[in-house]
Amino acid sequence: MPMAAKEIEMLIKEAIPDSEIHIEDLRGDGDHYLAHVTSRAFKGKTRVQQHQMVYDALQGRMGEELHALALQTKVRDTD
């Protein structure tokens, strides 16, 4: 069963509380998403480390309930 965008957002938000998240369903099938994630927690981390933080937030669901997730991460400016 595909994973809902709201569930993906909730898992990321739990792991990275200050994150701003926008998720797009790329095919309309609930199985191929693009997530834009912005957070101060990414500061000083490489793009690979940022993506790993997001994948870790999904608690092993990548490849299982969630088939495909493209990521765009960005360091959030301090307010």
N, C-alpha and C positions, 0 to 999 in steps of 0.2 A: 504494500500500500504506500503510495507516495506521501511525502512529508509536506505539511502545510507551511507556507511562507511565514505565518505567524509563529509557528513552533520553532522554526529556524531563528527568527528574530528573538524570541524569548530565550533560547539557549545562549545565543551570543550575548545578549544583554545581561544574563545572569553571570557569565564569566568575565565580561568586560563592561562593568556598570555604566561608565561614562560614554559608551559608544553611541554614535548616531548611525542608524542602519536603514538602508533602503534596499528592498529586495524586488527583483523583477523576475517574473515567470517567463522564461525565454521562448517556450514553445506552447504555453497554455496547457501543458499536460501535468503540472504539479510535480515534475520530476527533473526539470532542467532550469536552474536558477542562476541569476547573477546577483551577487550581494556587494553593495557599496558599504564599507564599514570605515568610519572615521573615529579615532580615539586618541586621547593624550597618552594612553598606555603604549602606543606604538613608537613613541619618541625614543630615538637612539637605537631602534631595532631595524634590521634589514627587512626588505620586503618579504623574504622567505620566512623570517621569524614572525613577522606580522601575520602572514597567512597561516603559519603553524598555530598561532594563538587562536585564530578563528576556527581552524579545524579541530583543535583540542576542545573548544567550547561545544562542539557538536557531539562530544562524548561517544565516539565510535560509530556514529550513524552514517558517516560517509561510506558509500559503497553498499550500504544495506538499505535503509529506508530512503536515503537521499542518494540518487544516482549521479547527479552532476551539479557542481556548484562552482561557478567562476567567481573569482574574487577581485575586487579593486579595494585596496586599503590605502588609508591616508592618515597622517598625523594631524590631529585636530589642533588648531591654533589655541593658545591659552587666551582666556577671556580677560 
